[in-house]
Amino acid sequence: MPGVPHFVPSVTPLAQTNPARISPSSQATGVRSGDDANPGCGLQILKSGIASQYSTRELGTKTASGRALDDDELTAAHKTLPFGSRVRVTNRANGRSVVVTITDRGPYVHGRVIDVSAAGARALGFSGLTRVSVEKVGTGS
């Protein structure tokens, strides 16, 4: 199809990869679809890269948006998306996906594209780190 970029990722389950050897520059590659590349698509793939599970902070700690941190909610931290944005995070190792709401800022580790709550990590089937793609699906109220 003309005008549609062909993006076929090569995925190795993170369990088989040494995280210390993951090259952040090769993982945080932006891929865009939607308005420019595929009109009417409705989804915009923002980034593909490494996701992490929030470090264990005291529950109830305020996030950057002012909401209390709750490991049972499907929330995430992103460096630039507006608070309330909803994104679909897809684990590229197992194909599982979940929609989370951006409530915090981060991650602040080079090469990582999103931090997800414990509930988000459980839904995605990982703990620690995994390779993901992040698609914007809407904004919250």
Secondary structure, DSSP 8 states (H G I E B T S, - for coil): -TT----------GGGS-GGG--HHHH-B----STTTSTT---EEEEEEEEEE-----TT-B-TTS-B--TTS-EEE-SSS-TTEEEEEEETTT--EEEEEEEE----STTEEEEE-HHHHHHHT-SSEEEEEEEEEEE--
